């Protein structure tokens, strides 16, 4: 039976794998961090938004599984398939790098209000965030049964750690994340994590 620590660690690893990717939101957080503009507000919005969406996914998908236990098999297959596809895409980026890093160039939001509105838009108007946090994390969490909330807590912690490091450690991470080689290493870790978790989820279903 899955232990509390194992469920939490799985949530942390899965959540981090989904969050760590080159994208507009991460670039915006990095940009704000480098320029020391509304960093706390931006980090808080990203982390709290992820927490709310993860809770929605864990609670929503979990409720479906509790009501219809047979749905766990379907959810497990679909969630596992998504993880395997995501892992394959990450592995492809390792083998065929695009040569891009996470760039911090561009205009940063000048005021706190503007930064907040921009961050909210990038988070809540991004359709991929719902697939990642609500459905994907929710389906993987459902596989942990009674420990699904521990899994969700691990994913929330991963989001908090990542955005805090990216925002407040921007001046140190900026140079590292701007290097394509760094993303090959990260994508390699992401690919391994997702493929293993996806295989376990499919086999367990």
N, C-alpha and C positions, 0 to 999 in steps of 0.2 A: 504494500500500500504506500502511496506517495506520502512522504513526510511533509510537515509544514515548511521546513527549510527548503526542501527540494522544490515544492510548489512555488515558493517565493522566488527562489533562484531561477526557476524556469520562466516565471513572469518577467523578472528583471532582464534576462537574456533575450527573450522574445521581444519585449518592448523596446529594448535598446537596438535590436536588429532592425526594427521597423522605423525607428526615429532617425537613426544615423544614416543619412542619405544626402547627396547633393540636391539642394532644392531652394526655392525662394524663401521659405520660412527660416531655414538655418542660415542662409546668407544674410537675411535681414537682422537676425539676432546677432550674428557675428559683426555686422556693420555697426549696429548700435553699440555693441560692446567696445569695439575699437575706438569709437568716437565718444564713449562715455556719455551717451544720451539716452535717458529714460530706460536704463538697463534693468533696474529692478522691476519696473512696470511691465516691460516686455517679457522678461523671464517668468514673472508671476502669471501673466496671461497665458503663455504657452503651456506652462506646467499645470495650471488649474483647468485649462480647457481640456488638456489630455486626460486629467483625472476625471473630469465630468463625463467625457466620452467613453473612457474605459469602464467607468462604473455603469454607464448605460448599456454597454456591450455585455459586461459580465452579468448584470442583473437581468437584462432582456433575454439574451440567449439562454442564460441559466434557468430563467422562469419557463421558457419553452421546453427545455429538457426535463425539468421537474414535472411538468404537466404531461408531456408526451415522451417518456423515456426512450422510445424507439427513435426519436429525433436525434439522439446523441450519435447514432451511427452515421446518419446523413450529415450532421454538422461536422463530425470528425473527418469524414471523407472530404467534404468541401474545404474545410479549414486546412487539412493536411495537403490537399492539392494546391491550394493557394501558396502555402509555405514552400512547397517544392518548386513551384514556378518562380516565386520570388528568389529563392535560393539559386535556381538555375540562371536567372537574370544577373544576379550578383556575381556568380561564377564566370559568366560570360564577360562581364566588365573587367574581371581580373585578367582573363585571357586576351581580351580585345579592348584594352583601355582606350578611352576617347581622348585622353590627353588633357582633360579639364580638371581643375581643382575648384575648391569653394572660394570664390572671389568676393572680396569685401568692397570692391569699388562700387561707386554709384552714390546716389543721394540718400542720406539718412534722414529719418523724420526729425524735423527741427524741434518741435514742441512735444511735450508729454502727450497732449491730446491727439496730435497727429500720429505719434508713434503707436498709441493705444488703438486707434481706429485702423491703422494699417495692419497691425499685428492681428487684430480680431478678424479682419477681412481675409488675411492669408491663412488663418487657422480654420475659421468656420465656413468659408466659401470654397474651400478646397475639397472636392469630392473624394479624393484619395484618403483623406483623414478619417472619413466615416468607414471606408472599407477596412482600413488598417486597425483602427481602435475599436469601433463598434462591432463589426462582424468578425474580423480575423482574430483579434485578441479575445473577443467574447466566445468564439467557437473553441479556441484552444483552452480557455479557462474552463469551459463547460466540461471538458474531458477530465478535469481534476475534481469533479464532484463537489463534495462539501468544502474542499480547499480552494474552490474557484476564486473566492474573495482574497485569499492569501496570494494566489497567482496574480490577481488584479492589482493588489497592493505592491507587488514586486514590479509590475509594469509601470505603475504610477511613480515609484521611486526611481526607476530608470529614466523616465521623462524628466523628473526634477533634477537628477544628477547631470543629465546631458545638457539641458538648457542653462543650468547654473554654470557649468563648466564653460559652455560656449559663450555665454554672455559676460561673465565676470573674468574668465580666463582668455578673453578674445585676443588680447595683445600677445599672449604666449602661443595660443592655438592658431592664430591667423596665419603665421608663416608655415606652420606644419600642414594645416588643412588646404593651403594654396598649392601644395605639391601633389601632382597626380599620383606619385608613388605612394603617398600616405593613404590615398583612397583605395588603392589596389590592396593594401594591407587590410584596411577596414572592410572592404568588400569581400575579401577572403574569409575574414572572421564571420561576417554576416552570412555568407553563403554556407559555410560549415554549420553554423547554428541553425539556420532555417531548414536546411536539408535534413539534418538529424531530427529536429523537432517535427518536421513534416512527416518523415518516415515513421517515427514513433506514433504520431497521431493516426496515420492511416492504418498501421499494423494493429494498433490498439482498438480500432473501430471494428 
